[in-house]
Amino acid sequence: GAGMLNTHAAVLEAAFPERRMGAFRSIASKNAVRFETQTSQIFNHNVLPFSAASTNIAIPLHTVQATVSIAWAFGTNDFGLKLYGANNALVGESNMLNLPGLTGRREKIVLRNPTSQQFRSEVRHTLGLGLTQNVLGAVETTRIQYPSLVDLGSLSPDTLADVHYVLGANLMLPNGSRFNPGNSVSRLELAETILRAGLVPQYMTGNRMYSDVVDRRSRGAVESVQSNPVGRLFTDVTVGDRFYPYNPASRLTAAVALVKAANLESQVSSAVLPWTVADASQIPASLRGYVAVAIQNGLLPLDTANRFNPGRALNRIELAHAVAAIVR
């Protein structure tokens, strides 16, 4: 995540003061998304011994964290809290020992990235024992407020979910009021996205690795992916030559880089392209294992005609899907 990238940068800058990379991801969001926390529901129960008190709890869309908590006045009662989801499945439970003044009189359940649905809380005396007492409850939610982008209306729900994920995690950035889902991804943008996702350590060499990657932000991204401990992610260029940062990244180049970034390279030697891939002959034999792994792991699916399209430029929707599939 951002903390890891910034830690790598701080350590490297401490050892080599001339390499000023900066906090790459933590300042890169351009305020594309906001997070809003509010108490969305309050409830109270008069809980009787050997009886459960229940409340229906609605979790809104785009909630990244929900907290359901209960509290009660000083006393010897010990209450437990359970939370049920769809099909009455238990999704959370809290029942700490009631030690007044230390740990008691409060229970809390925290849900990370819950789906938007109706939950049901259940409060009861531990072991059914105790006296009738009023218990107060509250639901607190933290939601992502996405930017108003004008070109996402035609996307399918699954595709929109991928876009929301990469926006919410600052893995990809909008351009003003547009996400530009069909636009080609440049080689630099692919490198930047892989770095933002925390898939490689942030790094910068003492001297430029590539003659056409000059500014520090671009160098930070390109030199990070090309100095990865498991090897260069862009294998089609030689260090000391040109990187071509603003050229479109082909789907073949992306397949190799993403498979390496996802730490899936160990699967390459045994992976076999499905016989149904219509344009398999257009994929170099030495790289077919990478493409096979990318397909098998859902990073870069085939099109409706069963073609991989290795020479076609990767677009932003495809990158959003691939990165979301790796990082989720």
Salt bridges, closest charged atoms under 4 A:
GLU13 OE1 - ARG20 NH2 3.54
GLU18 OE2 - ARG19 NE 3.89
GLU122 OE1 - ARG120 NH1 3.45
GLU122 OE2 - ARG124 NE 3.34
ASP162 OD2 - HIS321 ND1 3.05
ASP162 OD1 - ARG328 NH1 3.02
GLU189 OE2 - ARG316 NH1 2.28
GLU192 OE1 - ARG196 NH2 3.88
GLU192 OE2 - ARG217 NE 3.59
ASP212 OD2 - ARG242 NE 3.75
GLU223 OE2 - ARG219 NE 2.75
ASP236 OD2 - ARG187 NH1 2.89
GLU265 OE2 - LYS260 NZ 2.95
ASP303 OD2 - ARG307 NE 3.06
GLU318 OE2 - ARG251 NH1 2.86
GLU318 OE2 - ARG312 NH2 2.64
